[in-house]
């Protein structure tokens, strides 16, 4: 692996971690899903919004149970 490819992988990991952390913001399912969707949309566009919303919902379900 070259240094630029390692940097790209590290950047993607950090962005993914930030997206999951932002998906955990909020006090209920709707807020967490919305925060995750916004974070996902900023990072990866419409597909990221879907993934972020799903991550926010999953985090909410996991923490509420």
PyMOL CGO cylinders between C-alpha atoms (Angstrom):
from pymol import cmd
from pymol.cgo import CYLINDER

trace = [
    CYLINDER, 0.00, 0.00, 0.00, 1.14, 3.48, -0.71, 0.3, 1, 1, 1, 1, 1, 1,
    CYLINDER, 1.14, 3.48, -0.71, 0.93, 6.40, 1.69, 0.3, 1, 1, 1, 1, 1, 1,
    CYLINDER, 0.93, 6.40, 1.69, -1.90, 8.18, -0.22, 0.3, 1, 1, 1, 1, 1, 1,
    CYLINDER, -1.90, 8.18, -0.22, -4.09, 5.06, -0.12, 0.3, 1, 1, 1, 1, 1, 1,
    CYLINDER, -4.09, 5.06, -0.12, -3.46, 4.64, 3.61, 0.3, 1, 1, 1, 1, 1, 1,
    CYLINDER, -3.46, 4.64, 3.61, -4.45, 8.28, 4.13, 0.3, 1, 1, 1, 1, 1, 1,
    CYLINDER, -4.45, 8.28, 4.13, -7.66, 7.74, 2.17, 0.3, 1, 1, 1, 1, 1, 1,
    CYLINDER, -7.66, 7.74, 2.17, -8.55, 4.69, 4.26, 0.3, 1, 1, 1, 1, 1, 1,
    CYLINDER, -8.55, 4.69, 4.26, -7.76, 6.52, 7.50, 0.3, 1, 1, 1, 1, 1, 1,
    CYLINDER, -7.76, 6.52, 7.50, -9.85, 9.49, 6.39, 0.3, 1, 1, 1, 1, 1, 1,
    CYLINDER, -9.85, 9.49, 6.39, -12.79, 7.25, 5.53, 0.3, 1, 1, 1, 1, 1, 1,
    CYLINDER, -12.79, 7.25, 5.53, -12.57, 5.56, 8.92, 0.3, 1, 1, 1, 1, 1, 1,
    CYLINDER, -12.57, 5.56, 8.92, -12.53, 8.91, 10.72, 0.3, 1, 1, 1, 1, 1, 1,
    CYLINDER, -12.53, 8.91, 10.72, -15.48, 10.23, 8.72, 0.3, 1, 1, 1, 1, 1, 1,
    CYLINDER, -15.48, 10.23, 8.72, -17.44, 7.05, 9.41, 0.3, 1, 1, 1, 1, 1, 1,
    CYLINDER, -17.44, 7.05, 9.41, -16.70, 7.35, 13.11, 0.3, 1, 1, 1, 1, 1, 1,
    CYLINDER, -16.70, 7.35, 13.11, -17.81, 10.97, 13.14, 0.3, 1, 1, 1, 1, 1, 1,
    CYLINDER, -17.81, 10.97, 13.14, -21.01, 10.05, 11.33, 0.3, 1, 1, 1, 1, 1, 1,
    CYLINDER, -21.01, 10.05, 11.33, -21.87, 7.38, 13.89, 0.3, 1, 1, 1, 1, 1, 1,
    CYLINDER, -21.87, 7.38, 13.89, -21.06, 9.79, 16.73, 0.3, 1, 1, 1, 1, 1, 1,
    CYLINDER, -21.06, 9.79, 16.73, -23.34, 12.43, 15.23, 0.3, 1, 1, 1, 1, 1, 1,
    CYLINDER, -23.34, 12.43, 15.23, -26.06, 9.84, 14.74, 0.3, 1, 1, 1, 1, 1, 1,
    CYLINDER, -26.06, 9.84, 14.74, -26.10, 9.37, 18.50, 0.3, 1, 1, 1, 1, 1, 1,
    CYLINDER, -26.10, 9.37, 18.50, -26.98, 13.03, 19.12, 0.3, 1, 1, 1, 1, 1, 1,
    CYLINDER, -26.98, 13.03, 19.12, -30.55, 13.66, 20.20, 0.3, 1, 1, 1, 1, 1, 1,
    CYLINDER, -30.55, 13.66, 20.20, -32.95, 12.40, 22.80, 0.3, 1, 1, 1, 1, 1, 1,
    CYLINDER, -32.95, 12.40, 22.80, -35.41, 10.37, 20.74, 0.3, 1, 1, 1, 1, 1, 1,
    CYLINDER, -35.41, 10.37, 20.74, -35.56, 8.26, 17.59, 0.3, 1, 1, 1, 1, 1, 1,
    CYLINDER, -35.56, 8.26, 17.59, -36.60, 11.11, 15.31, 0.3, 1, 1, 1, 1, 1, 1,
    CYLINDER, -36.60, 11.11, 15.31, -33.81, 13.44, 16.45, 0.3, 1, 1, 1, 1, 1, 1,
    CYLINDER, -33.81, 13.44, 16.45, -31.14, 10.77, 16.19, 0.3, 1, 1, 1, 1, 1, 1,
    CYLINDER, -31.14, 10.77, 16.19, -32.31, 9.67, 12.75, 0.3, 1, 1, 1, 1, 1, 1,
    CYLINDER, -32.31, 9.67, 12.75, -32.43, 13.28, 11.52, 0.3, 1, 1, 1, 1, 1, 1,
    CYLINDER, -32.43, 13.28, 11.52, -28.97, 14.08, 12.88, 0.3, 1, 1, 1, 1, 1, 1,
    CYLINDER, -28.97, 14.08, 12.88, -27.57, 10.93, 11.30, 0.3, 1, 1, 1, 1, 1, 1,
    CYLINDER, -27.57, 10.93, 11.30, -29.23, 11.72, 7.98, 0.3, 1, 1, 1, 1, 1, 1,
    CYLINDER, -29.23, 11.72, 7.98, -27.82, 15.25, 7.93, 0.3, 1, 1, 1, 1, 1, 1,
    CYLINDER, -27.82, 15.25, 7.93, -24.33, 14.01, 8.76, 0.3, 1, 1, 1, 1, 1, 1,
    CYLINDER, -24.33, 14.01, 8.76, -24.60, 11.32, 6.10, 0.3, 1, 1, 1, 1, 1, 1,
    CYLINDER, -24.60, 11.32, 6.10, -25.82, 13.78, 3.49, 0.3, 1, 1, 1, 1, 1, 1,
    CYLINDER, -25.82, 13.78, 3.49, -22.87, 16.08, 4.17, 0.3, 1, 1, 1, 1, 1, 1,
    CYLINDER, -22.87, 16.08, 4.17, -20.40, 13.22, 3.84, 0.3, 1, 1, 1, 1, 1, 1,
    CYLINDER, -20.40, 13.22, 3.84, -21.83, 11.12, 1.02, 0.3, 1, 1, 1, 1, 1, 1,
    CYLINDER, -21.83, 11.12, 1.02, -24.87, 12.81, -0.48, 0.3, 1, 1, 1, 1, 1, 1,
    CYLINDER, -24.87, 12.81, -0.48, -28.27, 11.11, -0.77, 0.3, 1, 1, 1, 1, 1, 1,
    CYLINDER, -28.27, 11.11, -0.77, -26.96, 7.60, -0.14, 0.3, 1, 1, 1, 1, 1, 1,
    CYLINDER, -26.96, 7.60, -0.14, -25.15, 8.88, 2.95, 0.3, 1, 1, 1, 1, 1, 1,
    CYLINDER, -25.15, 8.88, 2.95, -28.40, 10.42, 4.19, 0.3, 1, 1, 1, 1, 1, 1,
    CYLINDER, -28.40, 10.42, 4.19, -30.10, 7.05, 4.02, 0.3, 1, 1, 1, 1, 1, 1,
    CYLINDER, -30.10, 7.05, 4.02, -27.24, 5.28, 5.77, 0.3, 1, 1, 1, 1, 1, 1,
    CYLINDER, -27.24, 5.28, 5.77, -26.95, 8.05, 8.39, 0.3, 1, 1, 1, 1, 1, 1,
    CYLINDER, -26.95, 8.05, 8.39, -30.67, 7.94, 9.11, 0.3, 1, 1, 1, 1, 1, 1,
    CYLINDER, -30.67, 7.94, 9.11, -30.53, 4.18, 9.52, 0.3, 1, 1, 1, 1, 1, 1,
    CYLINDER, -30.53, 4.18, 9.52, -27.50, 4.50, 11.80, 0.3, 1, 1, 1, 1, 1, 1,
    CYLINDER, -27.50, 4.50, 11.80, -29.30, 7.08, 13.92, 0.3, 1, 1, 1, 1, 1, 1,
    CYLINDER, -29.30, 7.08, 13.92, -32.33, 4.83, 14.25, 0.3, 1, 1, 1, 1, 1, 1,
    CYLINDER, -32.33, 4.83, 14.25, -30.16, 1.84, 15.14, 0.3, 1, 1, 1, 1, 1, 1,
    CYLINDER, -30.16, 1.84, 15.14, -28.25, 3.81, 17.77, 0.3, 1, 1, 1, 1, 1, 1,
    CYLINDER, -28.25, 3.81, 17.77, -31.51, 5.03, 19.24, 0.3, 1, 1, 1, 1, 1, 1,
    CYLINDER, -31.51, 5.03, 19.24, -33.00, 1.56, 19.41, 0.3, 1, 1, 1, 1, 1, 1,
    CYLINDER, -33.00, 1.56, 19.41, -29.82, 0.19, 20.99, 0.3, 1, 1, 1, 1, 1, 1,
    CYLINDER, -29.82, 0.19, 20.99, -29.60, 2.89, 23.66, 0.3, 1, 1, 1, 1, 1, 1,
    CYLINDER, -29.60, 2.89, 23.66, -33.31, 2.98, 24.50, 0.3, 1, 1, 1, 1, 1, 1,
    CYLINDER, -33.31, 2.98, 24.50, -33.62, -0.75, 25.17, 0.3, 1, 1, 1, 1, 1, 1,
]
cmd.load_cgo(trace, "trace")
